[in-house]
Amino acid sequence: MTPFSIAGVQMRVNAGTSNVPMMKHKLDVLMSIYPWIDMVLFSELAPFGPLTHNAMEFPNSIEDEFREMAKKHNVWLIPGSMFQKKHGKIYNTSSVINPQGEVIGRYDKMFPFLPYEEGVANGEEFMIFDVPNVGKFGMSICYDMWFPETSRTLAAHGVEVILHPSLTGTIDRDIELANAQATAAINQCFVIDINGLADGGTGRSIVCGPDGRIMYQASTGPEFIPIEIDMDRVRSSRDRGVLRLGQTLKSFRDHKKVFDVYNPEKPLPYLDSLGPLLKPTQANRTANLDVIEQHPADELDE
């Protein structure tokens, strides 16, 4: 058995003020109650909420405060994410801090929630890191998980735990919970999905095991989510199959087909026909109503 303890912090996030003091308080309380925790994960954009005017350059004094907290409690710390100013653009960035208080890497969200997460650029580099004598971890942020190529790439590089801070306050949270289970199962890994509250989401954080089954699902109030995971479960699943059945990563490795959808030189006329990525407007609704008026209900039913 190779145990490792991860705690998610599902907390209220306010968009109009700094949540950093509350995050530090929550971390102090968490570590007082559960001193055996090895890693702590907050939700997406937990420090300042989802307003891009809070964007700042990295490194910065806020990240330094989190570095001190990680060192103080001797834990791996992922303090959600913050908007980062870089090269004239804004990115949604997670810092990964080790127990010595060192930033070992930063991950820029690959798929901003467009067209709603306006003005945020997409990252291009994966963030994979080793926890010595434990295993391999990878970062993913919220909407990234809707694109299975991101999680599959992490798994194909040996990632055993996907850390997934989220900010979901929309009506598709049920779908995201299903996505988390599916991602865990098809990649035979742990998925730790931590959502915020208030301006930071509707809660219902979820932890899934490498067979896709739910290890824990939170409610819609503030919670600490301390979970001990066994990395040997990942290795067993990848060796013998999910529930001793499908060996998905081996099958993916052994399949020799190069899928045309990933060939940049292959035209995809259907995708091109979908039009630009735009936010729906009332003008779209009016156009749809015009179509309905031209085709009365009795005609549409025929």
C-alpha positions as CSV (number, residue, x, y, z in Angstrom):
1,M,0.0,0.0,0.0
2,T,1.2,3.5,-0.9
3,P,-1.0,5.9,1.0
4,F,-1.2,9.6,0.5
5,S,-3.6,12.1,2.1
6,I,-5.2,14.9,0.2
7,A,-7.7,17.5,1.6
8,G,-9.9,19.6,-0.6
9,V,-11.3,22.9,0.9
10,Q,-14.7,23.8,-0.3
11,M,-15.3,27.3,0.8
12,R,-17.2,30.5,0.1
13,V,-15.4,32.7,-2.5
14,N,-16.2,36.4,-2.9
15,A,-15.5,38.2,-6.1
16,G,-15.3,41.7,-4.6
17,T,-12.6,41.2,-2.0
18,S,-9.6,39.1,-1.2
19,N,-10.3,35.6,0.1
20,V,-6.7,35.0,1.0
21,P,-7.1,35.7,4.7
22,M,-9.9,33.2,4.9
23,M,-8.0,30.6,2.9
24,K,-5.1,30.9,5.4
25,H,-7.5,30.6,8.3
26,K,-9.1,27.5,6.7
27,L,-5.7,25.9,6.2
28,D,-4.7,26.6,9.8
29,V,-8.0,25.0,11.0
30,L,-7.7,22.1,8.6
31,M,-4.2,21.2,9.7
32,S,-5.1,21.5,13.4
33,I,-7.9,19.0,13.0
34,Y,-6.2,16.7,10.4
35,P,-2.4,17.0,11.0
36,W,-1.8,13.9,8.9
37,I,-2.8,15.6,5.6
38,D,0.0,15.7,2.9
39,M,-1.6,17.9,0.3
40,V,-4.3,20.6,0.2
41,L,-6.3,21.7,-2.8
42,F,-8.5,24.8,-3.0
43,S,-11.0,25.6,-5.8
44,E,-10.4,27.5,-9.0
45,L,-9.9,31.3,-8.6
46,A,-10.4,30.9,-4.8
47,P,-8.0,33.8,-3.8
48,F,-9.8,36.6,-5.6
49,G,-12.8,35.2,-7.4
50,P,-13.7,35.2,-11.1
51,L,-12.9,38.9,-12.0
52,T,-10.0,39.4,-14.4
53,H,-9.3,42.9,-13.1
54,N,-7.6,41.1,-10.2
55,A,-4.9,39.7,-12.6
56,M,-1.3,40.1,-11.5
57,E,2.1,39.2,-12.6
58,F,3.9,36.1,-11.2
59,P,5.7,35.7,-8.9
60,N,3.9,38.0,-6.5
61,S,3.3,38.7,-2.8
62,I,0.1,36.6,-2.6
63,E,1.9,33.5,-4.0
64,D,4.6,34.2,-1.4
65,E,2.0,34.1,1.4
66,F,0.9,30.7,0.1
67,R,4.5,29.5,0.0
68,E,4.9,30.5,3.7
69,M,1.7,28.6,4.5
70,A,2.9,25.4,2.7
71,K,6.2,25.6,4.6
72,K,4.5,26.3,7.9
73,H,2.3,23.2,7.7
74,N,4.8,21.0,5.7
75,V,2.2,20.3,3.0
76,W,1.9,20.3,-0.8
77,L,-0.4,23.3,-1.5
78,I,-2.4,24.1,-4.6
79,P,-4.2,27.4,-3.7
80,G,-6.7,27.1,-6.5
81,S,-5.8,29.5,-9.3
82,M,-5.4,33.2,-9.9
83,F,-5.5,35.3,-13.1
84,Q,-2.0,36.0,-14.3
85,K,-0.7,38.8,-16.5
86,K,1.9,37.4,-18.9
87,H,3.2,38.6,-22.2
88,G,0.3,41.1,-22.6
89,K,-2.3,38.4,-22.0
90,I,-4.3,37.1,-19.0
91,Y,-4.1,33.4,-18.0
92,N,-5.9,31.4,-15.4
93,T,-3.0,30.0,-13.4
94,S,-2.5,27.4,-10.7
95,S,0.7,27.4,-8.6
96,V,2.0,24.1,-7.2
97,I,3.9,24.6,-4.0
98,N,5.9,21.9,-2.2
99,P,6.3,21.4,1.6
100,Q,9.5,23.4,1.5
101,G,7.5,26.4,0.3
102,E,9.0,26.3,-3.2
103,V,6.9,26.9,-6.4
104,I,7.8,23.8,-8.5
105,G,5.6,24.8,-11.4
106,R,2.6,26.8,-12.6
107,Y,-0.2,25.6,-14.9
108,D,-2.2,27.8,-17.3
109,K,-5.7,26.5,-17.9
110,M,-5.8,25.1,-21.5
111,F,-9.5,25.6,-22.1
112,P,-10.9,28.9,-20.7
113,F,-14.7,28.6,-20.5
114,L,-15.3,30.5,-23.7
115,P,-17.3,32.4,-24.7
116,Y,-18.1,33.2,-21.1
117,E,-14.6,33.4,-19.6
118,E,-13.9,36.4,-21.8
119,G,-10.4,37.9,-22.2
120,V,-8.6,34.8,-20.9
121,A,-5.9,33.2,-23.1
122,N,-5.4,29.4,-23.3
123,G,-2.3,27.7,-21.9
124,E,-0.3,25.3,-23.9
125,E,1.9,23.4,-21.5
126,F,0.9,20.4,-19.2
127,M,1.8,20.5,-15.6
128,I,3.0,17.1,-14.3
129,F,5.0,16.6,-11.1
130,D,6.3,13.9,-8.8
131,V,5.7,13.6,-5.1
132,P,8.8,11.7,-4.0
133,N,8.2,8.1,-2.9
134,V,4.4,8.5,-3.7
135,G,3.6,9.0,-7.4
136,K,2.9,11.3,-10.3
137,F,0.4,14.1,-10.2
138,G,-1.1,16.3,-12.9
139,M,-3.0,19.6,-13.1
140,S,-6.3,20.3,-14.8
141,I,-8.6,23.3,-14.3
142,C,-12.4,23.1,-14.6
143,Y,-13.4,23.3,-18.3
144,D,-10.2,21.4,-19.3
145,M,-11.9,18.1,-18.2
146,W,-14.6,18.6,-21.0
147,F,-11.8,17.9,-23.4
148,P,-10.7,14.3,-22.8
149,E,-7.5,14.8,-24.7
150,T,-6.1,16.8,-21.8
151,S,-6.7,14.0,-19.2
152,R,-5.6,11.3,-21.5
153,T,-2.3,13.1,-22.2
154,L,-1.7,13.3,-18.4
155,A,-2.5,9.6,-18.0
156,A,-0.3,8.6,-21.0
157,H,2.6,10.3,-19.2
158,G,2.0,8.3,-16.0
159,V,-0.1,10.7,-14.0
160,E,-1.9,8.8,-11.2
161,V,-3.8,11.6,-9.6
162,I,-5.5,14.5,-11.5
163,L,-5.9,17.6,-9.4
164,H,-8.9,19.5,-10.7
165,P,-9.8,22.9,-9.1
166,S,-13.2,24.1,-10.4
167,L,-15.4,27.1,-10.3
168,T,-18.9,25.9,-11.4
169,G,-21.9,27.9,-10.4
170,T,-23.9,26.9,-13.5
171,I,-26.7,24.3,-14.1
172,D,-24.3,21.8,-15.7
173,R,-22.7,20.7,-12.4
174,D,-24.4,17.3,-12.7
175,I,-22.7,16.8,-16.1
176,E,-19.3,17.7,-14.6
177,L,-19.8,15.1,-11.8
178,A,-20.4,12.5,-14.5
179,N,-17.3,13.8,-16.4
180,A,-15.2,13.4,-13.3
181,Q,-16.3,9.8,-12.9
182,A,-15.7,9.0,-16.6
183,T,-12.3,10.6,-16.5
184,A,-11.2,8.6,-13.6
185,A,-12.5,5.3,-15.1
186,I,-11.1,5.7,-18.7
187,N,-7.7,6.9,-17.4
188,Q,-7.6,4.6,-14.4
189,C,-6.6,7.3,-12.0
190,F,-7.8,9.3,-9.0
191,V,-9.7,12.6,-9.8
192,I,-9.8,15.2,-7.1
193,D,-12.4,17.9,-8.2
194,I,-12.8,20.7,-5.7
195,N,-15.5,23.4,-6.4
196,G,-16.1,26.6,-4.5
197,L,-19.2,28.3,-3.1
198,A,-21.0,31.6,-3.6
199,D,-19.1,33.5,-6.3
200,G,-16.9,30.5,-6.5
201,G,-19.5,27.9,-7.4
202,T,-22.2,25.7,-6.1
203,G,-20.0,23.2,-4.3
204,R,-20.7,19.4,-4.7
205,S,-17.0,18.7,-4.9
206,I,-16.2,15.1,-5.8
207,V,-13.4,12.6,-5.4
208,C,-13.3,9.5,-7.7
209,G,-11.2,6.4,-7.6
210,P,-9.4,4.7,-10.5
211,D,-12.5,2.5,-11.1
212,G,-14.6,5.6,-11.6
213,R,-16.5,5.1,-8.4
214,I,-17.3,8.0,-6.1
215,M,-15.1,8.0,-3.0
216,Y,-16.8,11.1,-1.6
217,Q,-19.2,13.8,-2.9
218,A,-19.7,17.0,-0.9
219,S,-22.9,18.9,-0.3
220,T,-23.4,22.6,-1.0
221,G,-22.0,24.1,2.2
222,P,-18.5,24.7,3.4
223,E,-16.5,21.5,3.9
224,F,-13.1,20.1,4.6
225,I,-12.6,16.9,2.4
226,P,-9.8,14.9,3.9
227,I,-9.2,11.7,1.8
228,E,-6.5,9.1,2.1
229,I,-5.8,7.5,-1.3
230,D,-3.9,4.4,-2.1
231,M,-1.7,4.8,-5.2
232,D,-1.5,1.0,-5.5
233,R,-5.1,1.0,-6.6
234,V,-4.0,3.0,-9.7
235,R,-1.2,0.6,-10.5
236,S,-3.4,-2.5,-10.0
237,S,-6.1,-1.0,-12.2
238,R,-3.7,-0.2,-15.0
239,D,-2.1,-3.7,-14.7
240,R,-5.2,-5.8,-14.4
241,G,-8.0,-3.6,-15.7
242,V,-10.8,-1.5,-14.3
243,L,-12.7,-3.9,-11.9
244,R,-10.4,-6.6,-13.5
245,L,-12.1,-5.8,-16.9
246,G,-11.2,-3.0,-19.4
247,Q,-7.4,-2.2,-19.7
248,T,-8.0,1.1,-21.3
249,L,-4.5,2.6,-21.3
250,K,-3.0,-0.6,-22.7
251,S,-5.6,-0.7,-25.4
252,F,-5.0,2.9,-26.2
253,R,-1.3,2.2,-26.4
254,D,-1.7,-0.8,-28.6
255,H,-4.2,0.6,-31.1
256,K,-2.3,1.8,-34.2
257,K,-4.9,4.0,-35.7
258,V,-3.9,7.6,-36.1
259,F,-7.3,9.4,-35.8
260,D,-8.0,11.9,-38.5
261,V,-9.6,14.3,-36.1
262,Y,-6.1,15.0,-34.7
263,N,-4.4,15.5,-38.0
264,P,-4.1,19.3,-38.5
265,E,-3.7,18.7,-42.3
266,K,-7.0,16.9,-42.6
267,P,-9.9,19.2,-43.3
268,L,-12.9,19.0,-41.0
269,P,-15.7,20.7,-42.9
270,Y,-18.4,19.9,-40.3
271,L,-16.5,21.6,-37.5
272,D,-15.8,24.6,-39.7
273,S,-19.6,24.8,-40.5
274,L,-20.4,25.4,-36.8
275,G,-19.4,29.0,-37.1
276,P,-17.5,31.2,-34.6
277,L,-17.4,30.7,-30.9
278,L,-19.8,33.4,-29.7
279,K,-22.0,34.0,-26.7
280,P,-25.7,33.5,-27.5
281,T,-27.7,36.7,-27.7
282,Q,-31.4,37.8,-27.8
283,A,-30.8,38.3,-31.5
284,N,-30.2,34.6,-31.9
285,R,-33.5,33.9,-30.0
286,T,-35.4,36.3,-32.2
287,A,-34.1,34.6,-35.3
288,N,-35.2,31.2,-33.9
289,L,-38.7,32.6,-33.1
290,D,-39.0,33.9,-36.7
291,V,-38.4,30.4,-38.0
292,I,-41.0,29.0,-35.7
293,E,-43.6,31.6,-36.8
294,Q,-42.9,30.7,-40.4
295,H,-43.5,27.0,-39.6
296,P,-46.6,26.8,-37.4
297,A,-46.7,24.1,-34.7
298,D,-49.0,21.8,-36.7
299,E,-46.5,21.8,-39.6
300,L,-43.5,21.2,-37.3
301,D,-45.3,18.2,-35.9
302,E,-45.8,16.5,-39.2
